[in-house]
Amino acid sequence: MNILLLRANPRKGGYTQRVCDLVAEGASEAGAKVEDVDLVAKNITHCIGCYHCWTVTPGRCRFSDDMPGLLERMLDTDIILYATPLYYYSMSSTLKMFLERTLPLTTENFDETPQGHMRNGIRYPERWKDKKIGFITAGAFRSLDNFEALRRTFALMAEGSEAGLCASLIRPEAYLLQFELAKPKTVRMVETALKRAGVELATAGMVSEDTEQKVRLPLAVDQEHLLKYSRIYWEHAVAMGEEARDLTAVQRAVVGDVRVLMSEMARSIDPAASKKLQAVLQFDFPDKDWHFRITVDHGRCVLKEASSERCDLRVTVDTAVWAGVFTREVNVRDALMQKKIVLEGDKSLFTRLDRYFPPPVS
Ligand SMILES: Cc1cc2nc3c(=O)[nH]c(=O)nc-3n(C[C@H](O)[C@H](O)[C@H](O)COP(=O)(O)O)c2cc1C
């Protein structure tokens, strides 16, 4: 299977790239020949709508830039995979510019699609026979409505060219792919599904509905969490300024943010293990002046950003040390001995935390 991956993501090292890399990796490992093209680096003039490619030199544009070679590669391949970040509910201008310049592949002989929609004529019908198109996108927001215009565009394009739509790979909540520490299981499931999408393209020429759904799996439990985590993400990025262009640097800052870790910890409560427990756990982070109260009431748990005078257990610890406990980089016993973690109240509760709040595992 030959796959032409047309990447139109201006930001390098971003989520579109991460998502594409996994699909390409899966496809290559399963035996497909993936031709990876960075459209952003190509010299592509925008279409001026002169119809030269229909009227004067049929099939050929008046501009000689990188497009003629790219059109030839589109005609030659089995699958065309377009990749774009979601920009204003649609595609990046790089991809839009590219698509407009594919007009030479069509003709002035308008006709109808089998579904009854009007379209331009297809210039090389025999070379579109059995061809498929698909798309990959990453966007920040949660709802799938957000991606509807893009999805509809590719569905119409597939219909218009009589190519089958073989992949609609949509990754909402893209920022949350950085929260690997808090969400190792779900992030891993999404990554596995993306690789699987590549394998399915290579072997069946089509991504299954099940795999497409797994690629879109929500990472935040609800919109409120997404908003909270997004604010935390942007707080770090704004504080880092120009340095935030390096996404791995942002990830280092975000991944160990205890506001996220505490939130995920509270969510991870094991109702069975804590069904007899009624307790108030207070976590104080003096380096940031952050305070969290976790109230456990017979298997249920409420997290509040608040101090409490009265609690059953008080844990006082700096944020970096607590993040290190999550990453297992900090040995809890040593940190207790060195008074980097200070406990007051029922210390036995602390030793049972792992049981009440099982840590997420990959
Ligand atoms: C100009 C611009 C417009 C955007 N519009 C949307 C949007 O409509 N919906 C959305 O979910 N995200 C939107 N985003 C966020 C991006 O989709 C998100 O950051 C995505 O991760 C970008 O892909 P990248 O990480 O490969 O750069 C926008 C970002 C930019 C820069």
The ligand as an ORCA input file, in Angstrom:
! r2SCAN-3c Opt
* xyz 0 1
  C      -4.891     30.135     14.526
  C      -5.392     29.042     15.428
  C      -6.736     28.709     15.413
  C      -7.200     27.666     16.218
  N      -8.529     27.320     16.166
  C      -8.973     26.266     16.891
  C     -10.331     25.826     16.802
  O     -11.152     26.367     16.087
  N     -10.695     24.750     17.541
  C      -9.811     24.069     18.355
  O     -10.181     23.061     18.981
  N      -8.523     24.464     18.445
  C      -8.086     25.532     17.745
  N      -6.764     25.929     17.827
  C      -5.834     25.144     18.670
  C      -5.072     24.134     17.855
  O      -5.929     23.320     17.110
  C      -4.246     23.238     18.781
  O      -3.290     24.039     19.439
  C      -3.542     22.135     18.048
  O      -2.822     21.389     18.989
  C      -2.597     22.724     17.044
  O      -1.877     21.702     16.423
  P      -0.302     21.613     16.638
  O      -0.129     21.187     18.085
  O       0.121     20.580     15.682
  O       0.271     22.928     16.375
  C      -6.295     26.965     17.063
  C      -4.940     27.329     17.060
  C      -4.492     28.352     16.262
  C      -3.019     28.688     16.279
*
